[in-house]
Amino acid sequence: MLNSSIDRSNLSRRTRVAMLFFALSLLVPLAAVRLPAQNVAGKFSGVVSDPSGAAVPNATVILTNHKTNLIQMTTSDAVGHFSFVDLPSGEFEMRVVKAKLEEVKRDYPNVAEMVRKDAFRRVSAAAVAE
């Protein structure tokens, strides 16, 4: 099929440069694309409630990453729901603070599994007697 008398091993310098440019123009944009499968961040959410099960609105939820010392804060909504998005896996401490309620503090040694599963946690805060 192919003519064996033609020497195909030596390409001209111009052809090699053109082929290299073409290959790089295809590969470089692919290397710059961030694939979603590489993202390990997730969502962590829950509900703040008192011991009777009633929702605690406007409670401050503080999440501290032990590795980076990054602090993220949010407040619970009218039904006690709170949510953290784009949360990296790691070791965290969560504190829930609300006036007239006892502060709740929990350590999560490895949140990687919880983050991947979009964890939903119920946090109870007991009333503080004045």
Steps between C-alpha positions, in 0.01 A plus 500: 500500500769747598784569267806361679740701286394830665702601807251620763739518797641845431248779537599852419566739787201706397271194513630396845442849640150509351415159647635601843300824493186309402547242776562766765202705387282194570662386826556828688129591528426149629762537773343827614152353545412423862305181507206481741608155617808658655296728726477353850304788650146440610206629697453465876158585640285439803233629735550678832234398751443520873460188719124499438562481125388855422702681236745768615498788249787750464756282675858564393674188367880526491710243316879502551736296281776370731751461216467846345347690796240629255180609676165496322183635657133487417171543683205266522184606320144521640471119518850452647662384175862590426728413211866527400585458130835433330637353820831314455557171675699513821477529878245750625362641820141621493359739759142618527444823689168662592411744777328332796602154372797291601781502244537170316846389389574188293817370340489315170835320458444406136230679306603355163225237499239740636585762239474252214162383623366853557469444872192605690547543872260585783658724762326543835556798724373494858348807659714675758323596823547863596 
